[in-house]
Amino acid sequence: MKTKWMIGSTVLVVCLFLSACSTEGEVQEQVEQRNIEFFQTKENAVTFFDEIIHEFELENPHITIEQVSIPDGMAVLKTRIARGDVPDIFITYPIEQDYVVRANNGYLLDITDETFIQQVDEDIQSRYLINGRMYGVALSQNAVGVIYNKDAFNELGLEIPETWDQFIETLELLELAQKQPILFANKELESVSVFNLNLVANEFDSNYWSSLTSGLVNIQNDPRWEEIAEKMLAVLEFAQDNSFSYDTDAVIKSFSIGEGAMFVSGVWALPELEKLEPNINYGMFPFPATNDPENNKILGGVDGGFAIAANTEYPEEAKQFLAFLLEQENAQRFSDFEGNISAVNGVKMNKPEVSLLAERVNEGKSVNWPNHYWSGGTAAETDYRRISQLFYFDRDIPAYLKKLDSMFDQYR
């Protein structure tokens, strides 16, 4: 009887010990949980990143990735960084002033020597270099073009315009056929510049912006700027009557149901378009900014680019997630989802609608976003958009150029 009691007591002690160990393990596991904030501004890509995050967390159960994507994200990000509330991982574009300032002021983690950097095209990744070091990594590039309804073009026997004059003629022919030639989202500041920066980028190289920032050149009385403004107005003549009540979502919806033959946007608009109308017969062609087809360059740049906060509590886990994003299989899925031109080596363009743009980018016939060279960073970009939006409304060229001069002078 005593033996049985001793055996029972021993079993009880062992069970209590194992139970305590189990409880301690659960507590330890909770302590070791790593929470990473992933701040990205591509609202069209939230569902894609949700899937990627879910897969990453299954492989790494001790890491939780919280995706944050909100309207006007870049302005929110700037405010958060200014007050010291820096997300663990956040979107960043190379070259632009905000990136340079943040890197030089110690806000960004140096990732130059990370092996996942080698997954990225060297020419694209090198745009992140600052004094020989890199503080961001490129996942994808965006590209802007003219999205057009193939059925509308085929019905009228229209060819893809390759020059500016052909583009205007195409707009005229569509109007004569009583079709809405082109749709504008003039209610939305970002869309305002997506259109007109095609013209600006094809006229001025990066050296011009250095001269402008230094005060060596002016915008007023520059015939190139006058021509750009005139071209904007020439196309705006064909916009829908209530274009200032349309944002991007409204334009995409109208286009999806055949209410417009064209609109100018980037590849980021394609997921929503195909979601609204999966069977729509559309394509994209390079924006014909000039009358020289060979010199019409694709406007674009690093779109999915990310940095890690220098003060993140979990730098290794943050780097681990970026490495996962940059795996070729995942980068391919992102390109297929959005139609973006991947920055990751070995990723193919599988979206035929974007092939004309991708060919030019791969041939080196692309040009970076001009605003990335502006000393005012995102603040200057916002001001430029507001001034341009007002110009679309009042169509006063001298006043427009004067305001732009004043704006750039403010940020010198």
C-alpha positions as CSV (number, residue, x, y, z in Angstrom):
1,M,0.0,0.0,0.0
2,K,2.9,2.3,0.9
3,T,4.6,1.4,-2.4
4,K,1.5,2.3,-4.3
5,W,1.3,5.6,-2.5
6,M,4.9,6.4,-3.3
7,I,4.4,5.6,-6.9
8,G,1.3,7.7,-7.1
9,S,3.0,10.6,-5.4
10,T,5.9,10.3,-7.8
11,V,3.6,10.4,-10.8
12,L,1.8,13.4,-9.3
13,V,5.1,15.3,-8.8
14,V,6.3,14.4,-12.4
15,C,2.9,15.6,-13.8
16,L,3.1,18.8,-11.8
17,F,6.7,19.3,-13.0
18,L,5.8,18.8,-16.6
19,S,2.8,21.0,-16.3
20,A,5.0,23.8,-14.8
21,C,7.5,23.3,-17.6
22,S,4.7,23.5,-20.2
23,T,3.4,26.7,-18.6
24,E,6.8,28.2,-18.5
25,G,7.4,27.3,-22.1
26,E,4.1,29.0,-23.1
27,V,5.2,32.1,-21.2
28,Q,8.6,32.0,-22.8
29,E,7.1,31.6,-26.2
30,Q,4.9,34.7,-25.6
31,V,8.0,36.7,-24.4
32,E,9.9,35.7,-27.6
33,Q,7.1,36.8,-30.0
34,R,8.4,39.5,-32.4
35,N,5.9,42.1,-33.7
36,I,7.0,44.0,-36.8
37,E,5.1,46.9,-38.3
38,F,5.1,46.9,-42.1
39,F,4.1,50.3,-43.4
40,Q,3.4,50.5,-47.1
41,T,1.4,53.0,-49.1
42,K,0.3,50.8,-52.0
43,E,-3.4,50.4,-51.1
44,N,-4.0,48.4,-54.3
45,A,-1.5,45.8,-53.0
46,V,-2.9,45.2,-49.5
47,T,-4.5,41.9,-50.4
48,F,-1.3,40.6,-52.0
49,F,0.9,41.6,-49.0
50,D,-1.7,40.0,-46.7
51,E,-1.2,36.7,-48.4
52,I,2.6,37.0,-48.3
53,I,2.5,37.9,-44.6
54,H,0.3,34.9,-43.8
55,E,2.8,32.6,-45.5
56,F,5.7,34.2,-43.8
57,E,4.1,33.9,-40.4
58,L,3.3,30.2,-41.0
59,E,7.0,29.6,-41.5
60,N,8.0,31.9,-38.7
61,P,5.4,31.6,-36.0
62,H,7.4,33.7,-33.5
63,I,7.2,36.7,-35.8
64,T,4.0,38.8,-36.4
65,I,3.9,41.2,-39.3
66,E,1.3,44.0,-38.9
67,Q,0.6,45.6,-42.3
68,V,-0.4,49.3,-42.2
69,S,-1.7,51.0,-45.4
70,I,-3.7,54.2,-45.1
71,P,-4.7,57.1,-47.4
72,D,-2.1,59.8,-47.8
73,G,0.4,57.4,-46.4
74,M,3.5,59.3,-47.4
75,A,2.4,62.4,-45.5
76,V,1.5,60.3,-42.4
77,L,4.9,58.6,-42.6
78,K,6.7,61.9,-42.7
79,T,4.8,63.1,-39.6
80,R,5.5,59.9,-37.7
81,I,9.2,59.9,-38.5
82,A,9.4,63.6,-37.5
83,R,8.0,62.7,-34.0
84,G,10.2,59.6,-33.7
85,D,7.5,57.1,-34.2
86,V,9.2,55.2,-37.0
87,P,7.7,51.9,-38.4
88,D,10.0,48.9,-38.3
89,I,9.7,48.5,-42.1
90,F,8.4,51.2,-44.4
91,I,8.2,52.2,-48.0
92,T,11.0,54.4,-49.4
93,Y,12.1,55.6,-52.8
94,P,15.7,56.0,-53.8
95,I,17.2,59.3,-54.9
96,E,14.4,61.4,-53.5
97,Q,15.2,64.0,-50.9
98,D,13.2,62.3,-48.1
99,Y,15.3,59.2,-48.4
100,V,18.6,61.1,-48.5
101,V,17.7,63.1,-45.4
102,R,16.6,60.1,-43.4
103,A,19.7,58.1,-44.3
104,N,22.0,61.0,-43.5
105,N,20.2,61.7,-40.2
106,G,20.5,58.1,-39.0
107,Y,16.8,57.0,-39.3
108,L,17.6,54.1,-41.6
109,L,19.3,50.8,-41.0
110,D,22.4,50.2,-43.2
111,I,21.6,47.0,-45.2
112,T,24.4,47.2,-47.8
113,D,26.0,43.9,-46.8
114,E,22.8,41.9,-46.6
115,T,22.8,38.9,-48.9
116,F,19.2,39.6,-50.1
117,I,20.5,42.8,-51.8
118,Q,22.2,40.5,-54.4
119,Q,18.8,39.3,-55.6
120,V,18.1,42.8,-57.0
121,D,19.2,44.1,-60.4
122,E,22.4,46.0,-59.7
123,D,21.6,49.1,-61.8
124,I,18.2,49.5,-60.0
125,Q,19.6,48.8,-56.5
126,S,22.5,51.2,-57.0
127,R,20.0,54.1,-56.9
128,Y,19.9,53.6,-53.1
129,L,23.6,54.4,-52.8
130,I,24.6,57.2,-50.5
131,N,28.3,57.6,-49.9
132,G,28.8,54.0,-50.9
133,R,26.2,52.6,-48.5
134,M,22.6,51.5,-49.1
135,Y,19.6,52.0,-46.7
136,G,16.8,50.6,-48.9
137,V,16.0,47.8,-51.2
138,A,14.0,47.6,-54.4
139,L,11.3,45.0,-55.0
140,S,9.5,46.5,-58.0
141,Q,9.3,49.3,-60.5
142,N,6.2,51.1,-61.6
143,A,5.6,52.3,-65.1
144,V,3.1,54.9,-66.5
145,G,1.4,54.6,-69.8
146,V,-1.9,55.1,-71.6
147,I,-4.5,52.4,-70.7
148,Y,-6.8,52.0,-73.7
149,N,-9.9,50.0,-74.7
150,K,-8.9,47.7,-77.5
151,D,-12.4,47.2,-78.6
152,A,-13.0,50.9,-79.1
153,F,-9.7,51.2,-81.1
154,N,-10.5,48.1,-83.2
155,E,-14.0,49.4,-84.0
156,L,-12.6,52.6,-85.5
157,G,-9.5,51.0,-87.0
158,L,-7.2,53.0,-84.8
159,E,-3.5,52.3,-84.4
160,I,-1.6,52.8,-81.2
161,P,-0.2,56.4,-81.5
162,E,3.6,56.6,-81.3
163,T,4.0,60.4,-81.5
164,W,2.4,63.4,-79.9
165,D,0.7,64.5,-83.1
166,Q,-0.7,61.0,-83.6
167,F,-2.0,61.0,-80.0
168,I,-3.9,64.3,-80.6
169,E,-5.3,62.9,-83.8
170,T,-6.4,59.8,-82.0
171,L,-8.3,61.9,-79.5
172,E,-9.9,63.9,-82.3
173,L,-11.0,60.7,-84.1
174,L,-12.5,59.2,-81.0
175,E,-14.4,62.5,-80.3
176,L,-15.7,62.5,-83.9
177,A,-17.0,59.0,-83.4
178,Q,-18.9,60.3,-80.3
179,K,-16.8,58.3,-77.9
180,Q,-15.3,59.8,-74.7
181,P,-11.7,60.0,-75.8
182,I,-9.9,60.2,-72.4
183,L,-10.8,60.2,-68.7
184,F,-9.2,62.3,-66.1
185,A,-9.2,62.0,-62.3
186,N,-8.8,65.7,-61.7
187,K,-10.3,65.5,-58.2
188,E,-7.2,63.6,-57.0
189,L,-3.9,65.4,-56.7
190,E,-1.8,62.3,-57.4
191,S,-3.5,61.6,-60.7
192,V,-2.9,65.2,-61.8
193,S,0.9,64.7,-61.7
194,V,0.8,61.2,-63.0
195,F,-0.4,62.8,-66.3
196,N,1.7,65.9,-66.6
197,L,5.0,64.5,-65.2
198,N,5.2,62.3,-68.4
199,L,5.7,65.6,-70.3
200,V,8.1,67.0,-67.7
201,A,10.2,63.9,-67.4
202,N,10.6,63.5,-71.2
203,E,11.9,67.1,-71.4
204,F,14.2,67.6,-68.5
205,D,17.0,65.3,-67.2
206,S,18.3,65.0,-63.7
207,N,20.9,67.7,-64.2
208,Y,18.2,70.3,-65.0
209,W,16.7,69.9,-61.5
210,S,20.1,70.6,-59.9
211,S,20.3,73.8,-61.9
212,L,16.8,74.8,-61.0
213,T,17.4,74.1,-57.3
214,S,20.5,76.2,-57.4
215,G,18.6,79.1,-59.0
216,L,20.6,78.9,-62.2
217,V,17.5,78.6,-64.4
218,N,13.9,79.8,-64.2
219,I,10.6,78.3,-65.3
220,Q,9.0,81.5,-66.5
221,N,9.8,82.4,-70.0
222,D,11.3,79.0,-70.7
223,P,9.8,77.9,-74.0
224,R,10.1,74.3,-73.0
225,W,7.8,74.8,-70.0
226,E,5.4,76.9,-72.1
227,E,5.2,74.0,-74.6
228,I,4.6,71.5,-71.8
229,A,1.7,73.6,-70.4
230,E,0.2,74.0,-73.8
231,K,0.3,70.2,-74.3
232,M,-1.5,69.7,-71.0
233,L,-4.3,72.0,-72.1
234,A,-4.4,70.3,-75.5
235,V,-5.3,66.9,-73.9
236,L,-7.5,68.4,-71.3
237,E,-9.8,69.7,-74.1
238,F,-10.9,66.0,-74.5
239,A,-11.5,65.2,-70.9
240,Q,-15.0,64.4,-69.6
241,D,-17.1,67.4,-68.6
242,N,-17.1,66.7,-64.8
243,S,-13.5,65.5,-64.5
244,F,-12.9,67.4,-61.3
245,S,-15.5,65.2,-59.6
246,Y,-13.6,62.0,-60.6
247,D,-10.9,60.3,-58.5
248,T,-8.9,57.3,-59.7
249,D,-11.5,54.8,-58.6
250,A,-14.3,56.6,-60.5
251,V,-12.1,56.7,-63.6
252,I,-11.3,53.0,-63.4
253,K,-15.0,52.2,-62.9
254,S,-16.1,54.3,-65.9
255,F,-13.4,52.9,-68.1
256,S,-14.3,49.3,-67.1
257,I,-17.9,49.8,-68.4
258,G,-16.8,51.4,-71.6
259,E,-17.5,55.1,-70.7
260,G,-14.0,56.2,-71.9
261,A,-11.5,55.0,-74.5
262,M,-8.3,55.9,-72.6
263,F,-6.8,57.1,-69.3
264,V,-3.3,57.8,-68.2
265,S,-2.1,55.8,-65.2
266,G,0.4,53.4,-63.9
267,V,0.5,49.6,-63.7
268,W,-0.8,50.0,-60.1
269,A,-4.3,50.6,-61.6
270,L,-4.5,47.2,-63.3
271,P,-5.5,45.0,-60.3
272,E,-8.6,47.1,-59.6
273,L,-9.5,47.3,-63.3
274,E,-9.4,43.6,-63.7
275,K,-11.3,43.1,-60.5
276,L,-14.1,45.2,-61.7
277,E,-14.2,43.7,-65.2
278,P,-12.2,40.5,-65.5
279,N,-12.9,40.1,-69.2
280,I,-12.2,43.7,-70.3
281,N,-10.1,43.9,-73.5
282,Y,-7.5,46.5,-72.8
283,G,-3.8,47.3,-73.3
284,M,-1.2,49.9,-72.4
285,F,1.0,51.9,-74.7
286,P,3.9,54.3,-73.9
287,F,2.8,57.9,-73.4
288,P,3.9,59.6,-76.7
289,A,5.3,62.8,-75.1
290,T,7.1,64.0,-78.2
291,N,7.1,63.5,-81.9
292,D,10.2,61.3,-81.8
293,P,9.0,57.8,-81.1
294,E,12.5,56.5,-80.3
295,N,13.0,59.1,-77.6
296,N,9.7,58.8,-75.8
297,K,10.7,57.4,-72.5
298,I,8.6,55.5,-69.9
299,L,8.0,57.4,-66.7
300,G,8.6,55.3,-63.7
301,G,10.9,54.3,-60.9
302,V,11.2,52.1,-57.8
303,D,7.7,51.6,-56.5
304,G,8.0,48.8,-54.1
305,G,11.1,49.9,-52.2
306,F,11.6,49.4,-48.4
307,A,13.8,50.5,-45.6
308,I,14.2,49.3,-42.0
309,A,14.2,51.8,-39.1
310,A,17.6,52.1,-37.5
311,N,16.0,51.9,-34.1
312,T,13.8,48.9,-34.7
313,E,13.7,46.5,-31.8
314,Y,14.0,43.5,-34.1
315,P,16.4,44.2,-37.0
316,E,17.1,40.6,-37.8
317,E,13.5,39.7,-38.0
318,A,12.8,42.7,-40.2
319,K,15.6,41.7,-42.5
320,Q,14.2,38.2,-42.6
321,F,10.9,39.5,-43.8
322,L,12.5,41.6,-46.6
323,A,14.5,38.6,-47.7
324,F,11.3,36.7,-47.9
325,L,9.6,39.4,-50.1
326,L,12.7,39.4,-52.4
327,E,12.6,35.6,-53.0
328,Q,12.2,35.2,-56.8
329,E,9.0,33.2,-56.5
330,N,7.3,35.9,-54.3
331,A,8.6,38.7,-56.5
332,Q,7.2,36.9,-59.5
333,R,3.8,36.7,-57.9
334,F,3.9,40.4,-57.1
335,S,4.7,41.2,-60.7
336,D,1.9,38.9,-62.0
337,F,-0.6,40.4,-59.5
338,E,0.1,44.1,-60.3
339,G,1.8,44.1,-63.6
340,N,4.8,45.9,-62.2
341,I,8.3,45.5,-63.7
342,S,10.2,43.6,-61.1
343,A,13.6,44.7,-59.7
344,V,14.4,41.1,-58.7
345,N,16.7,39.1,-61.0
346,G,15.0,36.3,-62.9
347,V,11.4,37.6,-62.7
348,K,9.6,37.6,-66.0
349,M,6.9,39.9,-67.3
350,N,3.9,37.6,-67.7
351,K,1.3,40.3,-68.2
352,P,0.9,40.9,-72.0
353,E,-1.0,44.2,-71.5
354,V,2.2,45.7,-70.1
355,S,4.6,44.2,-72.6
356,L,5.1,47.4,-74.7
357,L,6.1,49.3,-71.5
358,A,8.3,46.5,-70.2
359,E,10.2,46.3,-73.5
360,R,11.1,49.9,-73.4
361,V,12.1,49.8,-69.7
362,N,14.3,46.8,-70.4
363,E,15.9,48.6,-73.3
364,G,16.9,51.5,-71.0
365,K,14.2,53.8,-72.4
366,S,12.8,54.9,-69.1
367,V,13.1,58.0,-67.0
368,N,12.8,58.4,-63.3
369,W,10.1,60.5,-61.6
370,P,11.3,64.1,-61.7
371,N,10.0,64.8,-58.2
372,H,12.6,62.4,-56.8
373,Y,15.2,65.1,-57.6
374,W,13.3,68.0,-55.9
375,S,14.9,69.4,-52.8
376,G,11.5,69.8,-51.1
377,G,10.8,66.0,-51.2
378,T,7.2,65.0,-50.8
379,A,6.2,68.5,-49.6
380,A,7.4,70.0,-52.9
381,E,5.6,67.2,-54.8
382,T,2.3,68.0,-53.0
383,D,2.7,71.7,-53.8
384,Y,3.4,70.9,-57.4
385,R,0.2,68.8,-57.6
386,R,-1.9,71.5,-56.1
387,I,-0.6,74.2,-58.5
388,S,-1.1,71.9,-61.4
389,Q,-4.6,71.0,-60.4
390,L,-5.5,74.8,-60.2
391,F,-3.9,75.2,-63.6
392,Y,-6.1,72.4,-65.0
393,F,-9.1,74.5,-63.8
394,D,-8.1,78.1,-64.7
395,R,-5.8,77.2,-67.6
396,D,-3.7,80.4,-67.1
397,I,-0.2,79.5,-68.4
398,P,1.7,82.6,-67.2
399,A,0.2,82.3,-63.7
400,Y,1.0,78.6,-63.6
401,L,4.7,79.0,-64.5
402,K,5.0,81.9,-62.1
403,K,3.6,79.8,-59.3
404,L,6.0,76.9,-60.1
405,D,9.0,79.3,-60.0
406,S,7.9,80.5,-56.6
407,M,7.4,77.0,-55.4
408,F,10.9,75.8,-56.4
409,D,12.4,79.1,-55.0
410,Q,10.7,78.2,-51.6
411,Y,12.6,75.0,-51.4
412,R,16.0,76.2,-52.5
